Amino acid sequence: MVLLENDSFLTELTRLFQKCRTTGSVYITLKKYDGRTKPTPRKGNPETFEPVDNKCLIRASDGKKKISTVVSSKEVNKFQMAYSNLLRAHMDGLKKKDKKSKSKKTKATQ
């Protein structure tokens, strides 16, 4: 997995969306990140680790290529605006809901 800066992550995410426009999917995950690179020990002497800043880890994958970035709380507003604009621009490939088949199913169950 490649850890990128925020701007380069958004450009690579744009490339992933364009690559998977006709076929395929892009999977995006988001979770809280405390900055640890090693797992915590279960027993024994527990490590006391206090994160200095709240961070968010964002990962994207198309099944073959994986990219990720870490967004700090100071940069979250700027990143969120750019990220939402990117998602709006690439949400046009979604399948439309078929209203006729839904109405037939509801009539058949009555």
C-alpha positions as CSV (number, residue, x, y, z in Angstrom):
1,M,0.0,0.0,0.0
2,V,1.3,3.4,-0.9
3,L,1.0,6.2,1.6
4,L,0.6,9.5,-0.3
5,E,0.2,13.2,0.6
6,N,-3.3,14.5,0.5
7,D,-3.1,16.3,-2.9
8,S,-1.4,13.4,-4.6
9,F,-3.9,11.0,-3.1
10,L,-6.8,12.9,-4.6
11,T,-5.1,12.9,-8.1
12,E,-4.5,9.1,-7.8
13,L,-8.1,8.6,-6.7
14,T,-9.2,10.5,-9.8
15,R,-7.2,8.2,-11.9
16,L,-8.7,5.2,-10.2
17,F,-12.2,6.5,-10.8
18,Q,-11.4,7.1,-14.5
19,K,-9.9,3.6,-14.9
20,C,-12.9,1.9,-13.3
21,R,-15.5,4.1,-15.1
22,T,-17.0,1.4,-17.4
23,T,-16.2,-1.8,-15.5
24,G,-15.0,-2.4,-12.0
25,S,-15.4,-0.7,-8.6
26,V,-13.4,1.5,-6.3
27,Y,-13.5,0.7,-2.6
28,I,-12.9,3.5,-0.1
29,T,-12.5,3.0,3.6
30,L,-12.1,5.6,6.3
31,K,-11.0,5.1,9.9
32,K,-9.5,6.8,12.9
33,Y,-5.7,6.7,13.0
34,D,-3.6,7.3,16.1
35,G,-0.2,7.2,14.4
36,R,0.9,3.8,15.5
37,T,3.0,1.7,13.2
38,K,3.3,-1.3,15.4
39,P,0.6,-3.4,17.1
40,T,0.0,-2.9,20.9
41,P,1.2,-5.8,23.2
42,R,-1.6,-7.9,24.7
43,K,0.0,-8.7,28.1
44,G,3.0,-7.7,30.0
45,N,4.2,-4.1,30.2
46,P,1.6,-2.1,28.3
47,E,2.9,0.8,26.2
48,T,1.4,4.2,27.1
49,F,0.9,6.0,23.8
50,E,-1.0,9.3,23.6
51,P,-1.7,10.6,20.2
52,V,-0.8,14.3,19.8
53,D,-3.3,15.0,17.0
54,N,-6.5,13.3,15.9
55,K,-6.0,11.8,12.4
56,C,-8.0,10.0,9.8
57,L,-6.7,7.2,7.6
58,I,-8.3,7.0,4.1
59,R,-7.7,4.0,1.8
60,A,-8.8,3.4,-1.7
61,S,-8.5,0.3,-3.9
62,D,-9.7,-1.0,-7.2
63,G,-8.7,-4.6,-6.3
64,K,-5.2,-4.3,-7.9
65,K,-3.9,-0.9,-6.8
66,K,-4.1,0.4,-3.3
67,I,-3.5,4.0,-2.1
68,S,-3.9,5.7,1.2
69,T,-3.4,9.0,3.0
70,V,-3.5,10.4,6.5
71,V,-5.5,13.5,7.1
72,S,-4.8,15.5,10.3
73,S,-7.5,17.5,12.1
74,K,-6.0,20.8,10.9
75,E,-6.3,19.9,7.2
76,V,-9.7,18.1,7.4
77,N,-11.8,21.0,6.1
78,K,-9.7,21.6,3.0
79,F,-9.4,17.9,2.3
80,Q,-13.2,17.3,2.8
81,M,-14.1,20.0,0.3
82,A,-11.8,18.6,-2.4
83,Y,-12.8,15.0,-1.6
84,S,-16.6,15.8,-1.8
85,N,-16.1,17.6,-5.1
86,L,-14.2,14.6,-6.5
87,L,-17.0,12.2,-5.4
88,R,-19.7,14.3,-6.9
89,A,-17.8,14.5,-10.2
90,H,-17.4,10.7,-10.4
91,M,-20.8,9.5,-9.1
92,D,-22.4,9.5,-12.6
93,G,-21.5,5.8,-13.3
94,L,-24.1,4.5,-10.8
95,K,-26.9,2.3,-12.0
96,K,-30.4,3.8,-11.9
97,K,-33.1,2.1,-10.0
98,D,-35.7,0.2,-12.1
99,K,-39.1,1.4,-10.9
100,K,-41.1,-1.0,-13.0
101,S,-39.6,-4.2,-11.5
102,K,-40.1,-2.8,-8.0
103,S,-43.8,-2.2,-8.6
104,K,-44.3,-5.6,-10.1
105,K,-42.7,-7.2,-7.0
106,T,-45.0,-5.4,-4.6
107,K,-48.1,-6.4,-6.6
108,A,-47.0,-10.0,-6.7
109,T,-46.6,-10.1,-2.9
110,Q,-50.1,-8.7,-2.2
